[in-house]
């Protein structure tokens, strides 16, 4: 009986440790969820930015090609 009495006295300590571990896990989970949300938002913004830069690059390429074509036509007309 003394074994069950002594193991019973450790049960509250074990439950307290388990509760503390669960609370830490819940806190970690909440922190990771927020970090994940922020990273998803950052990816969304970077994709939008990349699309904008690609469009600007395409516009610049078109302008340069137009200028080259004009220069070539000017050389041929001289």
N, C-alpha and C positions, 0 to 999 in steps of 0.2 A: 504494500500500500504506500509505503514511503516513496517508492519509485514513481508511482502515478501522481503522488502529491508534488514531488519535486519537478516532474515534467510538466505538471499543470501550472506550476508557478512560472515556468519559462514561456508558456503559451502567450501571455500578454506581451512579453518582449518580442516574441516572434511575430505576432500580429502587428505590433507597432513598427517593426522593421519592414514587414511586408507592405503595410500602409504607406510608409515613407517611400519605399521603392516604387510603388504604384503612382504616388503623387509626382515623383521625379520623372517617371516615364510619361505621365500625362503632360507635365510641363515641357519635356523634351519634344513630345509629339506636337504640341501647340506651336512651339518655336519652329520646328521643322516645317509644319504646314504653312506658317507665315513666310518662312524663307522660300519655300517652294512657290507660293503665290507670287512673291516679289520677283523670283527668277523667271517665272512664266511671263510676267508683265515686262520684264527687261527684254526677254526674247521677242515678244510682240513688238516692242518699240524698235529694237534693232532690225527686225525684218522690215518694218515700215521705212526706217532710215535707209536700209540697203536698197529698197525699191526706189526710193527718191533719188539716191545717188546713181543707180543704174539708168533711170530716166534722164537725169542731167547729163550723164556720160553719153547716152545715145543722142541727145540734142546737140552736145558739143561735137560729137563725131560727125553728125549731119552738117553742122555749120562748117567744119574744117573741110569736109568733102566738097561742099559747095564752093568754098573759097579756092580750093585746088582746081576745081573745074573751071572757075572764072579765070584764074591765072593761066591755065593751059589755053583757054580760048583767046586770051589777050596775046599770048606768045605766038599763037598761030596766025593772028590777024596782023601782026607786025611785019 
